[in-house]
Structure formats: structure tokens, C-alpha cells
Amino acid sequence: MPTIDDLDTFWAEILSSDPARIRRAAEAVPPKERESVITHLRSMATRDDWTAMQRANAWAALVALGEA
């Protein structure tokens, strides 16, 4: 089971806006969990309760993963 530090690192990479880092982090996620990550990123990218920077980084992750 991942630790909080692992999860913090994962999300820092996914929300880094760096396509290579985003793809590397996503590749480490099992396929069943990847859809949950994509769903969460879509929510982050479109909901107003996230900051503008969080929304932009989530959108960048979706683009890097070919999910935008």
C-alpha cells in the first residue's frame, strides 16, 4: 500500500505541468486505478472549487496523457 509521501510525490508529478514527468507518473499507476486518476483530473480541471493553478495543471496533465 502506498504511503502518504508516495501519494504526495505522485500528485506533485502529475500536476507538474511537465509532460514527461506526468507520463512517467501515470505509467506507474495500474490500469484499473488510472481511470480514477483521469476522472479526478477532469474534475479538478473543470470545477471552480480548485484554484486556477490547480485547474491549469490538471488540464496540462490531461493533455499530456491524451485525455483532453
MODELLER restraints for C-alpha pairs under 7 A, 6 or more apart:
rsr = mdl.restraints
at = mdl.atoms
rsr.add(forms.Gaussian(group=physical.xy_distance, feature=features.Distance(at['CA:10:A'], at['CA:25:A']), mean=6.15, stdev=0.5))
rsr.add(forms.Gaussian(group=physical.xy_distance, feature=features.Distance(at['CA:13:A'], at['CA:21:A']), mean=5.73, stdev=0.5))
rsr.add(forms.Gaussian(group=physical.xy_distance, feature=features.Distance(at['CA:13:A'], at['CA:22:A']), mean=5.65, stdev=0.5))
rsr.add(forms.Gaussian(group=physical.xy_distance, feature=features.Distance(at['CA:13:A'], at['CA:25:A']), mean=6.15, stdev=0.5))
rsr.add(forms.Gaussian(group=physical.xy_distance, feature=features.Distance(at['CA:14:A'], at['CA:21:A']), mean=6.99, stdev=0.5))
rsr.add(forms.Gaussian(group=physical.xy_distance, feature=features.Distance(at['CA:14:A'], at['CA:22:A']), mean=4.54, stdev=0.5))
rsr.add(forms.Gaussian(group=physical.xy_distance, feature=features.Distance(at['CA:14:A'], at['CA:25:A']), mean=6.19, stdev=0.5))
rsr.add(forms.Gaussian(group=physical.xy_distance, feature=features.Distance(at['CA:14:A'], at['CA:61:A']), mean=6.18, stdev=0.5))
rsr.add(forms.Gaussian(group=physical.xy_distance, feature=features.Distance(at['CA:15:A'], at['CA:57:A']), mean=5.10, stdev=0.5))
rsr.add(forms.Gaussian(group=physical.xy_distance, feature=features.Distance(at['CA:15:A'], at['CA:58:A']), mean=5.94, stdev=0.5))
rsr.add(forms.Gaussian(group=physical.xy_distance, feature=features.Distance(at['CA:15:A'], at['CA:61:A']), mean=6.35, stdev=0.5))
rsr.add(forms.Gaussian(group=physical.xy_distance, feature=features.Distance(at['CA:16:A'], at['CA:22:A']), mean=6.86, stdev=0.5))
rsr.add(forms.Gaussian(group=physical.xy_distance, feature=features.Distance(at['CA:16:A'], at['CA:57:A']), mean=6.68, stdev=0.5))
rsr.add(forms.Gaussian(group=physical.xy_distance, feature=features.Distance(at['CA:17:A'], at['CA:57:A']), mean=5.49, stdev=0.5))
rsr.add(forms.Gaussian(group=physical.xy_distance, feature=features.Distance(at['CA:17:A'], at['CA:60:A']), mean=5.57, stdev=0.5))
rsr.add(forms.Gaussian(group=physical.xy_distance, feature=features.Distance(at['CA:17:A'], at['CA:61:A']), mean=6.41, stdev=0.5))
rsr.add(forms.Gaussian(group=physical.xy_distance, feature=features.Distance(at['CA:19:A'], at['CA:64:A']), mean=5.09, stdev=0.5))
rsr.add(forms.Gaussian(group=physical.xy_distance, feature=features.Distance(at['CA:22:A'], at['CA:61:A']), mean=6.18, stdev=0.5))
rsr.add(forms.Gaussian(group=physical.xy_distance, feature=features.Distance(at['CA:22:A'], at['CA:64:A']), mean=6.83, stdev=0.5))
rsr.add(forms.Gaussian(group=physical.xy_distance, feature=features.Distance(at['CA:23:A'], at['CA:64:A']), mean=6.82, stdev=0.5))
rsr.add(forms.Gaussian(group=physical.xy_distance, feature=features.Distance(at['CA:23:A'], at['CA:65:A']), mean=6.37, stdev=0.5))
rsr.add(forms.Gaussian(group=physical.xy_distance, feature=features.Distance(at['CA:41:A'], at['CA:58:A']), mean=5.23, stdev=0.5))
rsr.add(forms.Gaussian(group=physical.xy_distance, feature=features.Distance(at['CA:41:A'], at['CA:62:A']), mean=6.90, stdev=0.5))
rsr.add(forms.Gaussian(group=physical.xy_distance, feature=features.Distance(at['CA:44:A'], at['CA:50:A']), mean=6.20, stdev=0.5))
rsr.add(forms.Gaussian(group=physical.xy_distance, feature=features.Distance(at['CA:44:A'], at['CA:54:A']), mean=6.95, stdev=0.5))
rsr.add(forms.Gaussian(group=physical.xy_distance, feature=features.Distance(at['CA:44:A'], at['CA:55:A']), mean=5.49, stdev=0.5))
rsr.add(forms.Gaussian(group=physical.xy_distance, feature=features.Distance(at['CA:44:A'], at['CA:58:A']), mean=6.03, stdev=0.5))
rsr.add(forms.Gaussian(group=physical.xy_distance, feature=features.Distance(at['CA:45:A'], at['CA:55:A']), mean=4.17, stdev=0.5))
rsr.add(forms.Gaussian(group=physical.xy_distance, feature=features.Distance(at['CA:45:A'], at['CA:56:A']), mean=6.56, stdev=0.5))
rsr.add(forms.Gaussian(group=physical.xy_distance, feature=features.Distance(at['CA:45:A'], at['CA:58:A']), mean=5.20, stdev=0.5))
rsr.add(forms.Gaussian(group=physical.xy_distance, feature=features.Distance(at['CA:45:A'], at['CA:59:A']), mean=5.30, stdev=0.5))
rsr.add(forms.Gaussian(group=physical.xy_distance, feature=features.Distance(at['CA:46:A'], at['CA:55:A']), mean=6.76, stdev=0.5))
rsr.add(forms.Gaussian(group=physical.xy_distance, feature=features.Distance(at['CA:62:A'], at['CA:68:A']), mean=5.01, stdev=0.5))
